[in-house]
Amino acid sequence: MRASPDQPGPDAGPLVFTPPQRRRIYLMRHGDVTYFDDSGKPIDADTVTLNDLGRSQASAAGRAFAAENIRFDRVIVSGLPRTRETAEHVLAETGQQIGIETWTCWQEIRAGSISDMPPGEIAQAFLGAFDGLVPESTRFMNGESVRELLDRVVPPLAELRADTSWDTVLLVLHGGVNRAILSHAMHPLGRLFLGQLAQTPACINALDVGDKPEDWVVRLMNFAPPQLLHRDNRLTVMEKIFASFVRTRARR
């Protein structure tokens, strides 16, 4: 009689399973910012800081980590002020005094100039890079392409994983960059960019990584204190930014 798949034959050795020893990456998006001033003038995206809502969101995320007594071995930001400020608020709530590292390779997808674009193409320039399964040739606001984003965001993950000194790391980055990392975690042996992975300001994602390059576990996505159920969120972040942009143009 042939043994069933779940019943080894008498000559088979003992069934052995060694559970993988995975490490934890907490991946956050920075808190809310205001990209246009009261007069409707755009604020430099490289220098913009958190607004009052963004600071409260970052502190709420920090309290969520503190409630679970989560301690970070490393904290990495992109270097843009809104990521560093978010990390500082998180650490203030957890009570940790830990040096914040800057990895500029994880700065946000870079926009270009849309001043010469026809009005009918501007909406696509804002929203197209975060719409479904995005082709790598797609450019964000006439700037960096999804291919270029993946090329600079994904390889450093291997460098981070090669450092075995940490067990738990906090990355505070950006909506587009987070989508690239989450997409890679879902399809680590290929290239993929899923634009519709919502990243609410100051949201928390939890990813586990094992020793093998393909060993990723997506544990948690877009957990966003203090609105745990996203009650008031029906628009994407880019839709909200585009709405602000339209209002700005209307004032001119």
VENRA-V164264 format. One record per residue. PHI is phi in whole degrees, -180 to 180 (999 if undefined). PSI is psi in radians with two decimals (999 if undefined). BURIAL is 1 if it has 24 or more other C-alpha atoms within 12 Angstrom, else 0. Layout:
phi=[PHI/PHI]
psi=[PSI/PSI]
burial=[BURIAL/BURIAL]
This chain:
phi=[999/-79/-69/-72/-56/-99/-132/-58/-68/-65/-91/-74/-75/-65/-77/-124/-138/-103/-60/-67/-98/-94/-111/-113/-111/-95/-113/-113/-97/-62/-71/-64/-133/-111/-91/-135/-81/-62/-88/92/-79/-62/-99/-55/-66/-82/-122/-61/-114/-65/-89/-59/-63/-62/-67/-69/-65/-64/-66/-63/-63/-60/-66/-65/-65/-64/-63/-96/55/-85/-117/-101/-85/-142/-131/-126/-125/-82/101/-72/-53/-67/-79/-64/-63/-61/-62/-64/-67/-62/-66/-62/-77/-83/77/-94/-111/-139/-65/-97/-90/-117/-119/-69/-62/-106/-71/-63/-54/-91/-82/-109/-99/-116/-63/-99/-81/-62/-53/-68/-101/-68/-59/-65/-63/-72/-103/-64/-71/-125/-120/72/-82/-90/-61/-67/-78/-65/-107/-88/50/66/-118/-64/-88/-61/-60/-65/-62/-62/-64/-99/-90/-75/-56/-62/-62/-66/-63/-63/-69/-69/-83/-90/-79/-112/-111/-135/-126/-110/-110/-114/-131/-135/-59/-67/-63/-61/-61/-63/-68/-64/-62/-64/-62/-81/-143/-70/-96/-139/-120/-157/-138/-99/-74/-93/-83/-61/-132/-69/-51/65/-73/-120/-117/-122/-126/-108/-128/-104/-76/-83/-56/-87/-87/-125/-127/-85/-92/-156/-136/55/-78/-130/-63/-94/-99/-63/-103/53/-56/-99/-104/-122/-101/-77/-61/-67/-65/-66/-66/-64/-61/-65/-62/-63/-64/-62/-64/-68/-78/-80]
psi=[2.33/2.34/2.51/2.78/-0.53/0.18/1.59/2.59/2.97/-0.39/-0.12/2.57/3.09/2.52/2.17/2.36/2.11/1.90/2.39/2.55/1.66/2.68/2.86/2.26/2.06/2.09/2.03/2.68/2.60/2.82/3.09/2.50/2.88/2.02/-0.11/2.41/-3.10/-0.42/-0.05/0.04/2.32/2.49/2.42/2.10/-0.33/-0.23/-0.17/2.48/3.04/2.53/-3.09/-0.73/-0.74/-0.67/-0.68/-0.63/-0.77/-0.71/-0.67/-0.70/-0.73/-0.70/-0.56/-0.73/-0.73/-0.65/-0.50/0.08/0.74/2.27/2.42/2.39/-0.55/2.61/2.18/2.32/2.99/-0.25/-0.35/2.48/-0.64/-0.46/-0.73/-0.76/-0.70/-0.80/-0.69/-0.69/-0.68/-0.84/-0.57/-0.63/-0.58/-0.23/0.31/2.43/1.73/2.43/2.39/2.14/2.66/2.13/1.74/-0.28/-0.31/0.42/2.83/2.73/2.35/2.20/2.72/-2.68/2.31/0.20/-0.51/0.09/2.52/2.54/-0.61/-0.28/-0.17/-0.73/-0.75/-0.62/-0.68/-0.82/-0.33/-0.58/-0.16/0.66/1.67/-2.55/1.83/2.22/2.54/-0.34/-0.19/2.33/2.47/1.98/0.80/0.37/-2.18/2.47/2.83/-0.64/-0.81/-0.64/-0.87/-0.66/-0.53/-0.37/-0.71/-0.82/-0.68/-0.33/-0.63/-0.67/-0.75/-0.77/-0.47/-0.38/1.89/0.15/-0.24/2.65/-0.63/2.17/2.52/2.16/2.20/1.87/-2.38/2.85/-0.86/-0.76/-0.75/-0.70/-0.69/-0.75/-0.78/-0.70/-0.72/-0.71/-0.56/-0.39/1.15/-0.32/0.07/-2.90/2.31/2.48/1.93/1.87/-0.38/0.32/1.69/2.44/1.60/2.56/2.30/0.38/2.82/2.28/2.55/2.15/2.36/2.44/2.41/-2.87/-0.55/2.50/-0.54/-0.03/1.55/2.44/2.09/1.87/-0.61/2.45/2.41/0.68/2.07/1.45/2.52/0.04/1.42/-0.59/0.20/0.70/-0.72/0.15/1.87/-0.30/2.65/2.88/-0.74/-0.58/-0.67/-0.71/-0.71/-0.68/-0.70/-0.68/-0.76/-0.73/-0.65/-0.81/-0.56/-0.45/-0.31/999]
burial=[0/0/0/0/0/0/0/0/0/0/0/0/0/0/0/0/0/0/0/0/0/0/1/1/1/1/1/1/1/1/1/1/1/1/1/1/0/0/0/0/0/0/0/0/0/0/0/1/1/1/0/0/0/1/1/1/1/1/1/1/1/1/1/1/1/0/0/0/0/1/1/1/1/1/1/1/1/1/1/1/1/1/1/1/1/1/1/1/1/1/1/0/1/1/0/0/0/0/0/1/1/0/1/1/1/1/1/1/1/1/1/0/0/0/0/0/0/0/0/0/0/1/1/0/1/1/1/1/1/1/1/0/0/1/0/1/0/1/1/1/1/1/0/1/1/1/1/1/1/1/1/1/1/1/0/0/1/0/0/1/1/0/0/0/0/0/1/1/1/1/1/1/1/1/1/1/1/1/1/1/1/1/1/1/1/1/0/1/0/0/1/1/1/1/1/1/1/1/1/1/1/1/1/1/1/1/1/1/1/1/0/0/1/0/1/1/1/1/0/0/1/1/1/1/1/1/0/0/0/0/0/0/0/0/0/1/1/1/0/1/0/1/0/1/1/0/0/0/0/0/0/0]
